[in-house]
Amino acid sequence: MQVSANDMQICYGDYIAVDDMHITIQKSKITTIIGPNGSGKSTVLKGLTRLLKPKRGSVYLDSKEITTFSPKELAKRLGVLPQKHSAPPDFKVRELVGYGRMPHQKWFSQHSKEDEIIIDWALRVTNTWELQNKSIHECSGGEAQRVWLALVLAQQPEILFLDEPTTYLDIAHQMDTMNLIKRFNRKSGIGVVMVLHDLSHAMQVSDWVVVMKDGRKYDEGPPEDVITCKMMREVYQVDCQIIEIEGREKPLLAYREL
Amino acid sequence: MQINQQVTTKNAIKLGALWLLLLVLNAAMALVAIAVGSAGYSLGEIIRGICSPEPNPVKTIVISLRLPRVLLAMLVGAALSAAGTLLQAVMRNPLADPGTIGVSAGASTAATTIMLIFPNMLSAVPLFAFGGAALACVLIYALAWKGGVDPIRIILSGVAINSVLGAYNGLLQLLNSDRLQGVLAFMNGSLSGRSWPHVRVALIYASIGLFFAFLCIKSANILQLGDEMAQSLGMKVSLNRVLLSGVSAFLAAATVFVAGMIGFVGLVVPHISRLIVGSDHKALLPTCVLLGSFILLLADTIGRVIVPGMEIPVGIVMAVTGGPFFLYMLRKRGKAVAS
């Protein structure tokens, strides 16, 4: 399965946020979209998941246009964790994760035995099992983020779209979340597309990196080929060195000294 | 798994006990409301009067005056609370209430206008009231929409619509003071002088409205997760918004037709219910219906007896107690709502 956009243009009113966008997302790979603030990263993500309607061009899921899917059919295949999400503070973790089963249910049906098993699974793989009877309000930021991940995993999507999953988290929780994402991608083959600000994370976990600049695609490819000193200068206007360290699989980024 | 099931069962028992308690409170309050009034009868006299086969004044007063009024208060309270709960879910704002943001005023405006221009179309008034309420909803959205619904803008535009419609209603009142027998009742929510035909109308409309309200529980819950999340879970967000608003407007319009404009019930009741049972509409909506029926009956009964020899309309009792409550909520939750 793959999701692809062909010559996609997305506008907010008169403002063109994304233009000339060609992108193909492979299942079972981790694709990361990077770029400066306002470069259109989140907009691309929303366009690919039908949260925003392209003004020009089209988005395909396999060979079928995405607009031909019913919302539920689409929700069974694509899971989306928006940057902003909220729930009433007293919602219980397990209940919340249970809403991920919605696309698989009839409108009035309760959770089936199978639903409960999948909710159990989602709680376990995201390490939120112990939290299940707490309210979301009682969870820390990192815990809450894992709960939301559990919710989209309970959807059992083939591709997961995450908009800045680590923003607002401290470094320990950022690492946790990245590890988690990498683990379930490798284990269950779920494709992941995410918007990230942290380039070292992008370097370490991605199979494919797409760089956005001013609403257009600047470059794409494997992380080592794309995250270069030249790109950093041209896209971010930041000087940096990229350093190989023995014993580490991926190189490190050292930004210009402050 | 086992612990989880135990927790669920425990919660279910608690909830059941709460609903039972509210039912008992409703029944007790109904008995009190039937027993008190300007013509003071003791409980014994009332029971004897009702049971006696011959017509007698006690029986007449209780059966044709007090009983319908009690039932009406309960129906109106339940409907308004459900309307408020749904409106708050749709607008994602705990301050939304059909009375304060102009939905009831829309119903009242449409109903008053139609009664003044076409006095013979009385049977169509509930429909027009519904139309007016729905139109008010659309207006609120249209005014508050700016690339998304901002909770504070919704309240502000609702309050603005409410005062404009209020002014229009006041003008109609001034211009038509000679024909205002029935119209006046729309302005100040009141249950005085209502009888069985009103109960019948309220029963039909409130049952239909409540039935649909209960069908909306799942959508109401999912809307709490935000538009994008709801949409990516496969929900048709805009369609569900319209449906929920429609059911809410229908319930509010039904109460306006039989009891006029009563504010703050739809605000106070869901808030208290949320404090007790939380935000899950599976627990919240039934609690609101039961508590709303109790609170409006209580307010109406207080209005009947608090000033000897005079009746205070229930709309005024609710406004006097609900207004300060609204302010308290604004202070307490304004920040949470804005963020």
Contacts between the chains, C-beta under 8 A, distances in Angstrom:
chain1	res1	chain2	res2	distance
A	12	B	147	7.3
A	46	B	228	7.9
A	49	B	232	6.3
A	50	B	231	8.0
A	51	B	228	5.6
A	51	B	231	6.1
A	51	B	232	6.7
A	70	B	234	7.8
A	71	B	231	7.0
A	71	B	234	4.5
A	71	B	235	6.5
A	71	B	236	5.7
A	72	B	234	3.8
A	73	B	234	7.8
A	74	B	234	6.8
A	75	B	232	6.2
A	75	B	233	5.5
A	75	B	234	3.2
A	76	B	234	7.4
A	78	B	232	7.3
A	79	B	232	7.0
A	80	B	228	7.1
A	80	B	229	7.7
A	80	B	232	3.6
A	82	B	226	7.0
A	82	B	228	4.0
A	82	B	229	6.0
A	82	B	232	7.2
A	84	B	226	6.6
A	84	B	228	7.4
A	85	B	225	6.6
A	85	B	226	5.5
A	85	B	228	7.5
A	85	B	229	5.2
A	86	B	224	7.7
A	86	B	225	7.1
A	86	B	226	5.4
A	87	B	224	6.1
A	87	B	225	5.6
A	88	B	224	5.3
A	88	B	278	7.5
A	88	B	279	3.4
A	88	B	280	8.0
A	89	B	279	8.0
A	90	B	278	4.2
A	90	B	279	5.4
A	90	B	280	8.0
A	91	B	224	7.5
A	91	B	278	7.7
A	91	B	279	6.4
A	91	B	280	6.9
A	94	B	4	6.7
A	95	B	280	6.7
A	99	B	221	7.4
A	99	B	222	6.2
A	99	B	225	6.6
A	99	B	233	6.4
A	100	B	233	7.2
A	102	B	218	7.9
A	102	B	222	6.6
A	102	B	233	4.8
A	102	B	234	6.2
A	102	B	235	7.3
A	103	B	233	6.1
A	103	B	234	3.9
A	107	B	218	6.7
A	108	B	215	7.8
A	108	B	218	7.3
A	120	B	1	7.0
A	132	B	4	6.4
A	133	B	3	7.4
A	133	B	4	6.7
A	133	B	7	5.3
A	155	B	233	7.1
